[in-house]
Amino acid sequence: MHRRKLRKYRILKDICAVIGGIAVLVMAGSADSYSQNLISTAEFFMAFGIALDMTVVAYMLHGCVKDREQHYLQIRELRRKCRQEMKKSA
């Protein structure tokens, strides 16, 4: 159970990192296309804005998943300590 839950958090963090990386590549590609006059200014701002939003959302989601993972590990540690204390007192 614990390994599966930790694996889930690891996979979610990896997905967030991949989405953020793709968004950064899209930003770089749109800037390159704009500099070569392949797209208009409006298309550049639209593509860049969407990619920037994706980057921010991926970063925030990565932070949330990381915090949730830490919370899970803290709760698991507290449960383990509580079980040990109950065994000692019994």
N, C-alpha and C positions, 0 to 999 in steps of 0.2 A: 504494500500500500504506500509506504513512505517513498520508496524508490520511484514508483509510478508518478506520484505527485511532484516530486522534485524534477523528474524527467519532463513532465508537462511544463513546469516553469522554465526549464532550460530551453525547451523547444519554442515556447512563446517568446522568450528573449531573443532567440536566434531569428525568428520570423520578423520581429520588430527591427532588428539590425539589418536584415536583408531589405525590408521595405524602405528603411531610411537610406541605405546605400543606393538603391535603385532611384530614389527621389533625387539624391545628390547627382547621380549620373544624368538624370533627365535635366536638371538645372544646368549642368555643364554642356549638355548637348544643345539645349535651347540657346544658351549664350553663344555657342560656336555657330549655330545656324544663323543667329541674328547678326553676328559679326561678319558673316559671309553674304549677308543680304538675301538669305534663302527664305526667311519668314519676315512678316511685317512686325511693326512695333507692338501692335495689339496682340498678335499671336504670341510674341515673345513674353509680354507681361502676363498673359493668361497662362502659358505653359510654366513660366517661372513661378508665378503665384501658386498654382496648384501643386507644383513640386515642393515649394517651400512649406505649404500647409501639410503635405504628406510627411515631410521631414520632421516638422514640429510634433505632429500627432504620433509618429513612430517613436520619437524621443520621449514624449510624455507617457506613452503606453509602456515603453521599456522600463521607465522609472517606476510605474505603478506595479508592474509584474515583479520587478526586483524587490520593492517594498513588501509586496504580498509574500514573496518567497522568504524574506527575512522574518516576517511575522510568523509564518508557518514554522520555521526552524526554532524560533523563540518559544512558541507554544509547545512544540514537541519536546524541547529541553525542559520546560517547566513541568510537563506531565511526567517525564522520566524522573526528575528530582522528587516529585510528589509521590510517585510509586515507591521510590527508595526510602523516603521518610516513613511511609506507611508500613513498609516491611520492617524497618528498624523498630518502630513503636509497637508492632504486634508481637 
